[in-house]
Amino acid sequence: MTAQEKTLSVYTQADIALEAAIENFARNGLGGETGVLAYAGGYCAVGRISSVAGHLEFAPESASSVRLTDVYEFRAFNAASELRWLAVAEKWRAGYADRGTATVLSDIESAGFDTWTARTVQYVDAIRDRRYVLWGKPDGYRDGWLRLREHRARPFAIPVVPPDDNAVRGIVGFVEYCAEQVEAYGNVTVFAERLTGFSTVQALTEDG
């Protein structure tokens, strides 16, 4: 590893229940308040994991309908780390996604994943403060949830700190990790992306 390279920590666990993966990720406290995206057959649910209690909760409009055994893909993310869980395809198609493979990408080395398979990936740069702009404009804030509404889509809420009155859009932040490709004559390419959390912005530029 050269002096310019940095390290991304990667932890993987196969054949793990989603609840166990969430508990392990929350217990290690890698990065504070954590946003959640849970994908099921008929919906995508937005949620959060408290950095204090480690409790998973979903946005008010979807909390009553979310069952973790319906979820085939789950992502939990904060400023330092992201958990990704993907269900075993055969079990999800059979109607009960109780086991899957979990992967954690983190800027922080942690001893809390000692039973997981650990490896490190060297990179030369990380492009931070990237963002995906969410559909809908702010339409009310309550109990840590900002409601977004647009005529062409169903309203939904995201977990954020109280936004100011000038917030115009909700966003999901992300980081891109870049590594040198020796076989490509030293060119640098993006090899991984990690979500970093929900927030709001006061204005949008031409590139979002």
C-alpha positions in Angstrom: 0.0 0.0 0.0 1.4 3.4 -1.0 1.4 6.4 1.3 -1.5 7.9 -0.7 -3.8 4.9 -0.3 -6.5 4.6 2.4 -8.4 1.6 3.7 -12.0 0.6 3.5 -13.0 -2.2 5.9 -15.4 -4.9 4.6 -17.1 -7.4 6.9 -19.3 -10.3 5.5 -21.5 -12.9 7.1 -23.4 -15.6 5.2 -26.5 -17.4 6.3 -27.6 -14.8 8.8 -31.1 -13.6 9.8 -31.9 -10.0 9.0 -32.7 -9.3 12.6 -29.3 -10.5 13.7 -27.5 -8.5 11.1 -29.3 -5.3 12.2 -28.6 -6.0 15.9 -24.9 -6.5 15.2 -24.7 -3.4 13.1 -26.6 -1.3 15.7 -24.6 -2.7 18.7 -21.3 -1.6 17.1 -22.4 2.0 16.8 -20.5 2.6 13.6 -21.5 6.2 12.8 -24.5 7.5 14.8 -28.1 8.0 13.6 -28.8 5.5 10.8 -31.1 5.6 7.9 -32.8 2.5 6.5 -34.2 1.3 3.1 -36.1 -2.0 3.1 -37.1 -3.5 -0.2 -40.0 -6.0 -0.4 -42.0 -7.4 -3.3 -44.6 -4.5 -3.3 -42.9 -1.6 -1.6 -39.8 0.1 -0.4 -40.0 1.2 3.2 -38.0 4.0 4.8 -36.8 3.7 8.4 -34.1 4.6 10.9 -32.1 2.9 13.7 -31.5 5.1 16.8 -27.9 5.5 17.8 -29.0 5.5 21.5 -31.3 2.5 21.8 -30.4 0.7 18.5 -34.1 0.4 17.8 -35.4 -0.1 14.3 -38.5 1.8 13.3 -40.2 2.6 10.0 -41.8 5.8 8.8 -45.4 6.2 10.2 -47.2 5.6 6.9 -45.5 2.2 6.4 -44.7 1.0 9.9 -47.8 -1.2 10.3 -47.4 -3.0 7.0 -43.6 -3.8 7.1 -42.6 -7.4 7.9 -38.9 -8.2 7.9 -39.6 -11.7 6.5 -41.0 -10.0 3.3 -37.8 -8.0 2.8 -35.4 -9.3 0.1 -32.9 -6.4 0.4 -32.1 -4.2 3.3 -29.7 -1.2 3.6 -28.8 0.7 6.8 -26.4 3.6 6.5 -24.8 6.4 8.4 -21.8 8.8 8.2 -19.2 6.1 8.6 -20.7 2.7 7.6 -23.3 0.8 5.6 -25.0 -2.5 6.2 -26.3 -4.4 3.2 -28.3 -7.6 3.6 -29.6 -9.7 0.7 -32.0 -12.6 1.2 -31.4 -16.1 -0.1 -33.3 -15.9 -3.4 -34.9 -19.3 -3.1 -36.3 -18.6 0.3 -37.6 -15.2 -0.6 -39.4 -16.6 -3.7 -40.9 -19.2 -1.4 -42.4 -16.4 0.7 -40.2 -16.4 3.7 -36.9 -14.5 3.6 -35.4 -15.6 6.9 -31.8 -15.9 6.0 -29.4 -14.0 3.8 -25.9 -12.6 3.3 -24.8 -9.4 5.2 -22.0 -7.1 4.3 -20.7 -4.0 6.1 -18.7 -1.3 4.4 -17.0 1.0 6.9 -14.4 3.8 7.2 -13.9 2.4 10.7 -12.2 -0.8 11.8 -14.3 -2.6 14.4 -13.6 -5.5 16.7 -17.4 -6.0 17.0 -17.5 -8.1 13.8 -15.0 -10.7 15.0 -17.2 -13.6 14.0 -17.6 -12.2 10.5 -15.2 -12.6 7.5 -13.1 -9.4 7.4 -11.0 -7.9 4.7 -9.7 -4.5 3.7 -9.7 -2.7 0.4 -7.2 0.0 -0.4 -8.3 3.1 -2.3 -6.6 6.3 -3.3 -9.5 8.8 -3.0 -13.1 9.0 -1.8 -15.5 11.4 -3.4 -17.6 12.6 -0.5 -20.7 14.8 -0.2 -22.4 13.2 -3.2 -26.2 13.0 -3.2 -29.3 11.5 -4.7 -32.2 13.9 -4.8 -35.4 12.3 -3.6 -38.8 12.7 -5.3 -41.1 15.2 -3.6 -40.9 18.5 -1.7 -41.1 19.0 2.0 -44.7 18.9 3.3 -44.5 18.8 7.1 -42.2 17.7 9.9 -43.1 15.6 12.9 -41.3 13.5 15.5 -38.1 13.3 13.4 -39.8 12.5 10.1 -39.9 14.9 7.1 -42.8 14.2 4.8 -42.1 14.6 1.1 -45.0 15.0 -1.4 -45.3 15.2 -5.2 -48.5 14.9 -7.3 -47.1 12.0 -9.4 -45.9 9.8 -6.5 -47.2 8.6 -3.2 -46.1 10.7 -0.2 -43.4 9.3 2.1 -41.3 10.4 5.0 -37.5 10.4 5.7 -35.7 10.6 9.1 -33.9 13.9 9.4 -33.0 16.5 12.0 -35.5 19.4 12.0 -34.9 21.1 8.6 -35.0 24.9 8.3 -37.8 26.7 6.5 -35.7 27.0 3.3 -35.3 23.3 2.7 -36.4 22.5 -0.8 -35.6 18.8 -1.2 -34.7 15.6 0.7 -31.6 13.8 -0.3 -29.6 10.6 0.4 -25.9 11.2 0.6 -23.2 8.8 -0.6 -19.5 8.3 -1.0 -17.7 6.9 -4.0 -14.4 5.1 -3.4 -11.8 5.2 -6.1 -8.9 2.8 -6.7 -6.0 2.8 -9.2 -6.4 0.2 -12.0 -3.0 -1.2 -12.8 -4.2 -2.9 -16.0 -5.7 0.4 -17.1 -2.4 2.3 -17.2 -2.9 3.8 -13.7 -6.4 5.2 -14.3 -8.5 5.7 -11.3 -12.0 4.2 -11.3 -14.9 4.0 -8.8 -15.1 0.5 -7.3 -17.6 1.0 -4.4 -20.4 3.3 -3.3 -21.6 3.7 0.3 -24.8 5.5 1.4 -24.2 8.0 4.2 -27.7 9.2 5.4 -30.8 11.2 4.8 -30.8 15.0 5.0 -32.2 18.1 3.2 -30.8 20.9 1.0 -31.8 24.5 0.6 -31.1 24.7 -3.1 -30.4 22.5 -6.1 -27.6 23.0 -8.6 -27.9 22.1 -12.3 -26.3 18.7 -11.6 -28.6 18.0 -8.6 
